[in-house]
Amino acid sequence: MLIYSFLEAYDWDGKTLVPFCTSGGSGFGRSLDKLPDSAPGAAILEGLHVSGSRVDGASEEVAA
C-alpha cells in the first residue's frame, strides 16, 4: 500500500516505470496488478525480480 500511495502522489503522464524487487522466492506476486491504476499515464515496463540468493551476481541483469 505504501508504494501505491507514493505513486498516486505524482503525475506519471509520459513517464516510464520499471518495477523491480528482491525476494526469497515469491517474486512480484500480485503487487503489479494495481500499478496502472496508481500511476495513470505511465508506461509500465516488464519488471525485474532478483531472487535473494542471486543478488550478489545480478549487476549485469540490473544494468540491462
C-alpha positions, 0 to 999 in steps of 0.5 A: 500500500505504501508504494501505491500511495507514493505513486498516486502522489505524482503525475506519471503522464509520459513517464516510464516505470520499471518495477523491480524487487528482491525476494526469497522466492515469491517474486512480484506476486500480485503487487503489479496488478494495481500499478496502472491504476496508481500511476495513470499515464505511465508506461509500465515496463516488464519488471525485474525480480532478483531472487535473494540468493542471486543478488550478489551476481545480478549487476549485469541483469540490473544494468540491462 
